[in-house]
Amino acid sequence: MAIRGDEPQSVEYGKLLSSKEFRALIGAHSEMTTTATYAEFAAREAQSESPTYERLSLAVSRDAEVLQRLDVLPPSKRQPNLLFGVVRFLGGPVEHPTEFHDYAMANWPAIEAELRMRTTQTNEAGRCAPLIPVLAALPQPLALLEVGASAGLCLYPDRFAYRYGNHLVGNGEPVIECTATGMTPPDGLPEVVWRAGLDLNPLDVTDSADVAWLDALIWPEHAHRRARLRAAVAVAAADPPLLVRGDLVDDLPALAAQAPDGATLVVFHTSVLFYVSAPRRETFVELVRGLPGHWIANESPGMLRYENLPRPPGEALHNILALDGTPLAWTRPHGQAITWFA
Ligand SMILES: C[S@@+](CC[C@H](N)C(=O)[O-])C[C@H]1O[C@@H](n2cnc3c(N)ncnc32)[C@H](O)[C@@H]1O
């Protein structure tokens, strides 16, 4: 069974491993799925984004003792992002593979307990940047309902500021940088009068352990994302969102019914649907299409069915931004770029 990681970062091929070396490694261990998963993560996801995780993931792919311990866990609990996040959360080292190995061996019961309990729930305020042009163009004011909200940081798009090239929108913090192509940024921010989130496991921005977990999920080199997390958490903690524990199909109608009259209901989701099975995604689409208001999706290709998509801009992984089922733009996974369709 394939192991899914949170937020694949890149589909570029490795500096560390040539694709020939990568295929040789996968082929040599084709019966060892966890080995292949870590080698693939090193070569295709961490490469170009995090030399630390690239090095570490390659080392784990060859570390029989760590692999043996991972292999007794359910597949979803073996993924690199989860293991590395848990070790960082526990205060363990990820910079040097040998130190990581020694730490993992000495602390495996604690690591395993966290792996079994936690899931990757990266909450990236930067993903608001591609939402802003769509939100600002809808009839105002808005009632925002995010499914798969994690800690709800993307529920505050109206409180942050955005720099699309030279064009600054808003005056809050954090200031989110986004390279915009083929798009005129809006003049102002949307007006939000109600915000609510639904998540299988909502995280609490006022709980230091939950915030520490969100921090641990950010890759080591991404200092700008760590600063953005702190700033976005401060915004949300000052006015905590309504977050409901529940499923995006089973519990959406009841929460949507709480949206106030006189505001445009906007159901949205970013980087959520890869956690959801294909049949449940279909049910969700049917359900959300039946609700009043609008639906914004920002998800990786293959999660929703679109016809006649243009080619993505380059090799790096992109998500697709869509309004009411119509695809509008390619976006980078953390909201760092948006390329509007011509
Ligand atoms: C990668 S996080 C993304 C969080 C946020 N949307 C963002 O972009 O920053 C995915 C979230 O979806 C939630 N999730 C997964 N399946 C879900 C479901 N069936 N119903 C509700 N939430 C779900 C997870 O618990 C997790 O918090």
The ligand as a Tripos MOL2 file, in Angstrom:
@<TRIPOS>MOLECULE
LIG
   27    29     1     0     0
SMALL
NO_CHARGES

@<TRIPOS>ATOM
      1 C1         -3.0180   19.2020    5.5680 C.3       1 LIG1
      2 S1         -4.2550   19.7570    6.6670 S.3       1 LIG1
      3 C2         -4.7310   21.2430    5.8230 C.3       1 LIG1
      4 C3         -5.2410   22.2640    6.7750 C.3       1 LIG1
      5 C4         -5.6860   23.5800    6.1160 C.3       1 LIG1
      6 N1         -6.7600   23.3570    5.1920 N.3       1 LIG1
      7 C5         -4.5390   24.2630    5.4250 C.2       1 LIG1
      8 O1         -4.5020   24.2390    4.1880 O.co2     1 LIG1
      9 O2         -3.6680   24.8330    6.0930 O.co2     1 LIG1
     10 C6         -5.6400   18.6730    6.2970 C.3       1 LIG1
     11 C7         -6.6870   18.6880    7.3930 C.3       1 LIG1
     12 O3         -7.8360   17.9750    6.9010 O.3       1 LIG1
     13 C8         -8.4060   17.2780    7.9890 C.3       1 LIG1
     14 N2         -9.2740   16.2150    7.4690 N.ar      1 LIG1
     15 C9         -8.8980   15.1080    6.8010 C.ar      1 LIG1
     16 N3         -9.9740   14.3610    6.4700 N.ar      1 LIG1
     17 C10       -11.0580   15.0260    6.9200 C.ar      1 LIG1
     18 C11       -12.4640   14.7650    6.8950 C.ar      1 LIG1
     19 N4        -12.9550   13.6580    6.3470 N.pl3     1 LIG1
     20 N5        -13.2900   15.6580    7.4630 N.ar      1 LIG1
     21 C12       -12.7940   16.7840    8.0560 C.ar      1 LIG1
     22 N6        -11.4680   17.0740    8.1300 N.ar      1 LIG1
     23 C13       -10.6150   16.2110    7.5610 C.ar      1 LIG1
     24 C14        -7.1950   16.7930    8.7680 C.3       1 LIG1
     25 O4         -7.5380   16.4630   10.1040 O.3       1 LIG1
     26 C15        -6.2610   17.9890    8.6700 C.3       1 LIG1
     27 O5         -6.4170   18.8620    9.7620 O.3       1 LIG1
@<TRIPOS>BOND
     1     1     2 1
     2     2     3 1
     3     2    10 1
     4     3     4 1
     5     4     5 1
     6     5     6 1
     7     5     7 1
     8     7     8 2
     9     7     9 1
    10    10    11 1
    11    11    12 1
    12    11    26 1
    13    12    13 1
    14    13    14 1
    15    13    24 1
    16    14    15 ar
    17    14    23 ar
    18    15    16 ar
    19    16    17 ar
    20    17    18 ar
    21    17    23 ar
    22    18    19 1
    23    18    20 ar
    24    20    21 ar
    25    21    22 ar
    26    22    23 ar
    27    24    25 1
    28    24    26 1
    29    26    27 1
@<TRIPOS>SUBSTRUCTURE
     1 LIG1         1 GROUP 0 **** ****
